[in-house]
């Protein structure tokens, strides 16, 4: 079996030192205007120092209208570039590759935070969210351009990769969804039409920032806020995205030890591997805490794993497993989390995750 700590070539000249990556994590640590804070640099930099092969930022909005929560990192304006440049340099200090995840909230954007009305595939009403307006052709042309311009900012700031957030029921996922997308024009109806936005964004980002390794995160099927997502449709979508230039497929599995909901006897990774081939790297995320958990994903065919809560609890998780040291597990004291580089505000946010903070 492939060694978890062995290098992984993403493209010629771009090599992850190992196959343990930091997943994109909401942390509320950026400044109100979206500029990167010292707290954000410290948190992500410590993961690079701790041996993670690739360190990814939280979901960062590519336009103000898509901002979903306070303290969210922005890539929506050239004014963000100096902070992003410092962030990329800090991550590189530890030897890790650096990537920015880009998204728009759509239905889940927050007008009280952004100061702007929301837009989505359709004017879908959902409890707890402001009802968005259905995006027009002009809106969608602007969205595609916003993603492309944001990617160029990441390249200018010195990042190695860009990830499009096509999972978790945010805007790109909303267009894929048969629940949220009720359109009857060329952006809705068939899978080909519902996939049009993420495919056009993919091609635009590839053209705007060819130096960046292009990753896309997908929810394979319904889970949480991802609704109206069918496994077989997502497999087809992944194959199309590989044709469009996707280099890394990030599978957000939530419960990576289990099979799919649609076919419980089958793990998702082999299904997607068959669809995208060997050229596309697959990274799996979801409930990975131990070395054994991670190695199980490699046996399923993943090239790398992305850690979320385990990485919050253990800034040096890769170094710990290399040395055979104990991994900190939930519940965790606030004091421990502060030593792992979380700001007090991030600690308070983690209290929303049941059982995480003691």
MOLINMO-V771709 format. One record per pair of residues at least 4 apart in sequence whose C-alpha atoms are under 8 Angstrom apart, sorted by sequence separation. I is the first residue (numbers start at 1). J is the second residue. If there is no record, write none. Layout:
# MOLINMO-V771709
{{I | J} {I | J}}
This chain:
# MOLINMO-V771709
{{2 | 6} {9 | 13} {10 | 14} {11 | 15} {30 | 34} {31 | 35} {36 | 40} {37 | 41} {38 | 42} {39 | 43} {40 | 44} {41 | 45} {42 | 46} {43 | 47} {44 | 48} {45 | 49} {46 | 50} {47 | 51} {48 | 52} {62 | 66} {63 | 67} {68 | 72} {76 | 80} {77 | 81} {80 | 84} {81 | 85} {82 | 86} {83 | 87} {84 | 88} {85 | 89} {86 | 90} {87 | 91} {88 | 92} {89 | 93} {90 | 94} {91 | 95} {92 | 96} {105 | 109} {110 | 114} {111 | 115} {112 | 116} {119 | 123} {120 | 124} {125 | 129} {126 | 130} {135 | 139} {136 | 140} {137 | 141} {138 | 142} {139 | 143} {140 | 144} {141 | 145} {142 | 146} {143 | 147} {144 | 148} {145 | 149} {146 | 150} {147 | 151} {148 | 152} {149 | 153} {150 | 154} {151 | 155} {152 | 156} {153 | 157} {154 | 158} {155 | 159} {166 | 170} {169 | 173} {170 | 174} {171 | 175} {172 | 176} {173 | 177} {177 | 181} {178 | 182} {183 | 187} {184 | 188} {185 | 189} {189 | 193} {190 | 194} {191 | 195} {192 | 196} {195 | 199} {196 | 200} {197 | 201} {198 | 202} {199 | 203} {200 | 204} {201 | 205} {202 | 206} {203 | 207} {204 | 208} {205 | 209} {206 | 210} {219 | 223} {222 | 226} {223 | 227} {229 | 233} {230 | 234} {231 | 235} {232 | 236} {233 | 237} {234 | 238} {235 | 239} {236 | 240} {237 | 241} {238 | 242} {239 | 243} {240 | 244} {241 | 245} {242 | 246} {259 | 263} {260 | 264} {267 | 271} {268 | 272} {269 | 273} {270 | 274} {271 | 275} {272 | 276} {273 | 277} {276 | 280} {289 | 293} {290 | 294} {291 | 295} {292 | 296} {293 | 297} {294 | 298} {295 | 299} {296 | 300} {297 | 301} {298 | 302} {307 | 311} {308 | 312} {309 | 313} {310 | 314} {311 | 315} {316 | 320} {317 | 321} {318 | 322} {319 | 323} {320 | 324} {321 | 325} {328 | 332} {332 | 336} {333 | 337} {334 | 338} {335 | 339} {336 | 340} {337 | 341} {338 | 342} {342 | 346} {343 | 347} {344 | 348} {345 | 349} {346 | 350} {347 | 351} {348 | 352} {349 | 353} {351 | 355} {353 | 357} {9 | 14} {10 | 15} {30 | 35} {31 | 36} {36 | 41} {47 | 52} {48 | 53} {61 | 66} {67 | 72} {75 | 80} {91 | 96} {92 | 97} {104 | 109} {105 | 110} {109 | 114} {111 | 116} {125 | 130} {126 | 131} {135 | 140} {154 | 159} {155 | 160} {165 | 170} {166 | 171} {167 | 172} {168 | 173} {169 | 174} {175 | 180} {176 | 181} {183 | 188} {184 | 189} {188 | 193} {189 | 194} {205 | 210} {221 | 226} {222 | 227} {229 | 234} {241 | 246} {242 | 247} {259 | 264} {260 | 265} {273 | 278} {288 | 293} {289 | 294} {297 | 302} {298 | 303} {311 | 316} {320 | 325} {321 | 326} {332 | 337} {337 | 342} {338 | 343} {342 | 347} {351 | 356} {9 | 15} {10 | 16} {30 | 36} {31 | 37} {48 | 54} {61 | 67} {74 | 80} {75 | 81} {91 | 97} {92 | 98} {111 | 117} {125 | 131} {155 | 161} {166 | 172} {167 | 173} {174 | 180} {175 | 181} {182 | 188} {183 | 189} {187 | 193} {188 | 194} {206 | 212} {221 | 227} {222 | 228} {258 | 264} {259 | 265} {260 | 266} {288 | 294} {298 | 304} {311 | 317} {320 | 326} {321 | 327} {338 | 344} {350 | 356} {351 | 357} {8 | 15} {9 | 16} {30 | 37} {48 | 55} {91 | 98} {111 | 118} {124 | 131} {125 | 132} {165 | 172} {166 | 173} {174 | 181} {181 | 188} {182 | 189} {186 | 193} {187 | 194} {219 | 226} {221 | 228} {222 | 229} {259 | 266} {260 | 267} {297 | 304} {298 | 305} {310 | 317} {320 | 327} {350 | 357} {7 | 15} {8 | 16} {29 | 37} {47 | 55} {110 | 118} {123 | 131} {124 | 132} {154 | 162} {181 | 189} {187 | 195} {206 | 214} {221 | 229} {222 | 230} {259 | 267} {260 | 268} {297 | 305} {7 | 16} {8 | 17} {30 | 39} {109 | 118} {123 | 132} {187 | 196} {220 | 229} {221 | 230} {258 | 267} {259 | 268} {273 | 282} {338 | 347} {7 | 17} {8 | 18} {29 | 39} {30 | 40} {88 | 98} {122 | 132} {123 | 133} {187 | 197} {219 | 229} {220 | 230} {221 | 231} {317 | 327} {337 | 347} {347 | 357} {6 | 17} {7 | 18} {8 | 19} {29 | 40} {44 | 55} {61 | 72} {63 | 74} {107 | 118} {122 | 133} {123 | 134} {151 | 162} {178 | 189} {220 | 231} {238 | 249} {294 | 305} {5 | 17} {6 | 18} {7 | 19} {44 | 56} {60 | 72} {61 | 73} {62 | 74} {63 | 75} {64 | 76} {106 | 118} {107 | 119} {118 | 130} {120 | 132} {122 | 134} {175 | 187} {5 | 18} {6 | 19} {44 | 57} {59 | 72} {60 | 73} {61 | 74} {62 | 75} {63 | 76} {106 | 119} {107 | 120} {118 | 131} {119 | 132} {120 | 133} {121 | 134} {122 | 135} {175 | 188} {181 | 194} {221 | 234} {269 | 282} {284 | 297} {314 | 327} {334 | 347} {4 | 18} {5 | 19} {58 | 72} {59 | 73} {60 | 74} {61 | 75} {62 | 76} {63 | 77} {106 | 120} {118 | 132} {119 | 133} {120 | 134} {121 | 135} {220 | 234} {314 | 328} {4 | 19} {5 | 20} {58 | 73} {60 | 75} {61 | 76} {117 | 132} {118 | 133} {119 | 134} {120 | 135} {176 | 191} {219 | 234} {220 | 235} {269 | 284} {313 | 328} {4 | 20} {119 | 135} {218 | 234} {313 | 329} {107 | 124} {177 | 194} {176 | 194} {251 | 269} {284 | 302} {289 | 307} {310 | 328} {110 | 129} {111 | 130} {175 | 194} {176 | 195} {282 | 301} {283 | 302} {288 | 307} {310 | 329} {313 | 332} {110 | 130} {175 | 195} {282 | 302} {283 | 303} {284 | 304} {285 | 305} {286 | 306} {287 | 307} {288 | 308} {289 | 309} {108 | 129} {281 | 302} {282 | 303} {283 | 304} {284 | 305} {285 | 306} {286 | 307} {287 | 308} {289 | 310} {107 | 129} {108 | 130} {175 | 197} {281 | 303} {282 | 304} {283 | 305} {284 | 306} {285 | 307} {286 | 308} {287 | 309} {288 | 310} {107 | 130} {281 | 304} {283 | 306} {285 | 308} {313 | 336} {334 | 357} {107 | 131} {313 | 337} {331 | 355} {332 | 356} {333 | 357} {334 | 358} {22 | 47} {107 | 132} {172 | 197} {312 | 337} {315 | 340} {330 | 355} {331 | 356} {332 | 357} {333 | 358} {106 | 132} {172 | 198} {314 | 340} {315 | 341} {330 | 356} {331 | 357} {332 | 358} {75 | 102} {313 | 340} {330 | 357} {331 | 358} {256 | 284} {273 | 301} {312 | 340} {330 | 358} {256 | 285} {22 | 52} {216 | 246} {256 | 286} {257 | 287} {270 | 300} {291 | 321} {312 | 342} {21 | 52} {22 | 53} {27 | 58} {214 | 245} {215 | 246} {218 | 249} {220 | 251} {231 | 262} {249 | 280} {251 | 282} {253 | 284} {254 | 285} {255 | 286} {256 | 287} {269 | 300} {270 | 301} {20 | 52} {21 | 53} {22 | 54} {23 | 55} {24 | 56} {25 | 57} {26 | 58} {166 | 198} {214 | 246} {215 | 247} {216 | 248} {217 | 249} {218 | 250} {219 | 251} {220 | 252} {247 | 279} {248 | 280} {249 | 281} {250 | 282} {251 | 283} {252 | 284} {253 | 285} {254 | 286} {255 | 287} {256 | 288} {269 | 301} {20 | 53} {21 | 54} {22 | 55} {23 | 56} {24 | 57} {25 | 58} {26 | 59} {214 | 247} {215 | 248} {216 | 249} {217 | 250} {218 | 251} {219 | 252} {220 | 253} {247 | 280} {248 | 281} {249 | 282} {250 | 283} {251 | 284} {252 | 285} {253 | 286} {254 | 287} {267 | 300} {269 | 302} {18 | 52} {19 | 53} {20 | 54} {21 | 55} {22 | 56} {23 | 57} {24 | 58} {25 | 59} {213 | 247} {214 | 248} {215 | 249} {216 | 250} {217 | 251} {218 | 252} {219 | 253} {238 | 272} {242 | 276} {246 | 280} {247 | 281} {248 | 282} {249 | 283} {250 | 284} {251 | 285} {252 | 286} {18 | 53} {21 | 56} {24 | 59} {213 | 248} {215 | 250} {217 | 252} {248 | 283} {250 | 285} {17 | 53} {55 | 91} {68 | 104} {235 | 271} {239 | 275} {257 | 293} {16 | 53} {17 | 54} {34 | 71} {36 | 73} {66 | 103} {67 | 104} {68 | 105} {235 | 272} {238 | 275} {239 | 276} {290 | 327} {16 | 54} {32 | 70} {34 | 72} {35 | 73} {36 | 74} {66 | 104} {67 | 105} {164 | 202} {238 | 276} {242 | 280} {289 | 327} {32 | 71} {34 | 73} {35 | 74} {65 | 104} {66 | 105} {202 | 241} {206 | 245} {236 | 275} {257 | 296} {31 | 71} {32 | 72} {34 | 74} {60 | 100} {62 | 102} {66 | 106} {68 | 108} {69 | 109} {221 | 261} {235 | 275} {257 | 297} {289 | 329} {28 | 69} {30 | 71} {31 | 72} {33 | 74} {34 | 75} {55 | 96} {59 | 100} {60 | 101} {61 | 102} {62 | 103} {63 | 104} {68 | 109} {69 | 110} {199 | 240} {203 | 244} {256 | 297} {28 | 70} {29 | 71} {30 | 72} {31 | 73} {45 | 87} {49 | 91} {53 | 95} {54 | 96} {55 | 97} {56 | 98} {57 | 99} {58 | 100} {59 | 101} {60 | 102} {61 | 103} {62 | 104} {67 | 109} {68 | 110} {191 | 233} {195 | 237} {199 | 241} {202 | 244} {203 | 245} {28 | 71} {29 | 72} {30 | 73} {48 | 91} {51 | 94} {53 | 96} {54 | 97} {55 | 98} {56 | 99} {57 | 100} {58 | 101} {59 | 102} {60 | 103} {61 | 104} {66 | 109} {67 | 110} {70 | 113} {202 | 245} {27 | 71} {28 | 72} {29 | 73} {35 | 79} {36 | 80} {47 | 91} {48 | 92} {49 | 93} {50 | 94} {51 | 95} {52 | 96} {53 | 97} {54 | 98} {55 | 99} {56 | 100} {57 | 101} {59 | 103} {60 | 104} {61 | 105} {65 | 109} {66 | 110} {69 | 113} {103 | 147} {202 | 246} {27 | 72} {35 | 80} {41 | 86} {45 | 90} {46 | 91} {48 | 93} {49 | 94} {51 | 96} {54 | 99} {56 | 101} {68 | 113} {102 | 147} {173 | 218} {199 | 244} {26 | 72} {34 | 80} {37 | 83} {41 | 87} {45 | 91} {48 | 94} {49 | 95} {65 | 111} {67 | 113} {68 | 114} {36 | 83} {44 | 91} {47 | 94} {48 | 95} {49 | 96} {67 | 114} {180 | 227} {35 | 83} {36 | 84} {45 | 93} {46 | 94} {48 | 96} {66 | 114} {102 | 150} {179 | 227} {180 | 228} {220 | 268} {35 | 84} {41 | 90} {45 | 94} {65 | 114} {177 | 226} {178 | 227} {179 | 228} {41 | 91} {64 | 114} {65 | 115} {121 | 171} {162 | 212} {164 | 214} {166 | 216} {167 | 217} {168 | 218} {177 | 227} {178 | 228} {36 | 87} {65 | 116} {120 | 171} {160 | 211} {161 | 212} {162 | 213} {163 | 214} {164 | 215} {165 | 216} {166 | 217} {167 | 218} {168 | 219} {177 | 228} {178 | 229} {64 | 116} {65 | 117} {66 | 118} {160 | 212} {161 | 213} {162 | 214} {163 | 215} {164 | 216} {165 | 217} {166 | 218} {167 | 219} {174 | 226} {176 | 228} {177 | 229} {65 | 118} {121 | 174} {144 | 197} {148 | 201} {152 | 205} {159 | 212} {160 | 213} {161 | 214} {162 | 215} {163 | 216} {164 | 217} {165 | 218} {166 | 219} {173 | 226} {176 | 229} {100 | 154} {120 | 174} {121 | 175} {147 | 201} {151 | 205} {155 | 209} {161 | 215} {163 | 217} {120 | 175} {168 | 223} {124 | 180} {144 | 200} {145 | 201} {148 | 204} {149 | 205} {152 | 208} {155 | 211} {168 | 224} {169 | 225} {170 | 226} {140 | 197} {144 | 201} {147 | 204} {148 | 205} {151 | 208} {152 | 209} {155 | 212} {168 | 225} {169 | 226} {122 | 180} {147 | 205} {148 | 206} {151 | 209} {168 | 226} {169 | 227} {100 | 159} {121 | 180} {122 | 181} {145 | 204} {148 | 207} {149 | 208} {167 | 226} {99 | 159} {102 | 162} {121 | 181} {122 | 182} {144 | 204} {148 | 208} {98 | 159} {99 | 160} {100 | 161} {101 | 162} {102 | 163} {103 | 164} {121 | 182} {122 | 183} {148 | 209} {97 | 159} {98 | 160} {99 | 161} {100 | 162} {101 | 163} {102 | 164} {103 | 165} {108 | 170} {121 | 183} {97 | 160} {98 | 161} {99 | 162} {100 | 163} {101 | 164} {102 | 165} {103 | 166} {107 | 170} {97 | 161} {99 | 163} {101 | 165} {106 | 170} {107 | 171} {105 | 170} {106 | 171} {104 | 170} {105 | 171} {121 | 187} {103 | 170} {104 | 171} {107 | 174} {103 | 171} {104 | 172} {106 | 174} {88 | 157} {89 | 158} {103 | 172} {76 | 146} {84 | 154} {88 | 158} {85 | 156} {86 | 157} {88 | 159} {81 | 153} {85 | 157} {76 | 149} {77 | 150} {81 | 154} {84 | 157} {85 | 158} {76 | 150} {85 | 159} {75 | 150} {78 | 153} {81 | 156} {82 | 157} {81 | 157} {24 | 101} {17 | 95} {75 | 153} {17 | 96} {75 | 154} {16 | 96} {63 | 143} {16 | 97} {15 | 97} {63 | 146} {62 | 146} {62 | 147} {167 | 252} {62 | 150} {59 | 165} {14 | 160} {11 | 213} {10 | 213} {10 | 247} {10 | 248} {23 | 285} {47 | 311} {52 | 316} {50 | 315} {51 | 316} {52 | 317} {50 | 316} {51 | 317} {52 | 318} {49 | 316} {50 | 317} {51 | 318} {47 | 315} {50 | 318} {51 | 319} {46 | 315} {47 | 316} {50 | 319} {46 | 316} {10 | 281} {21 | 304} {23 | 306} {25 | 308} {19 | 303} {20 | 304} {21 | 305} {22 | 306} {23 | 307} {24 | 308} {19 | 304} {20 | 305} {21 | 306} {22 | 307} {23 | 308} {19 | 305} {20 | 306} {21 | 307} {22 | 308} {20 | 307} {22 | 311} {4 | 294} {4 | 295} {4 | 298} {46 | 340} {8 | 303} {46 | 341} {2 | 298} {1 | 298} {43 | 340} {1 | 299} {20 | 318} {43 | 341} {42 | 341} {43 | 342} {4 | 304} {39 | 341} {39 | 342} {39 | 343} {5 | 318} {29 | 343} {29 | 345} {5 | 322} {28 | 345} {29 | 346} {27 | 345} {28 | 346} {27 | 346} {28 | 349} {27 | 349}}
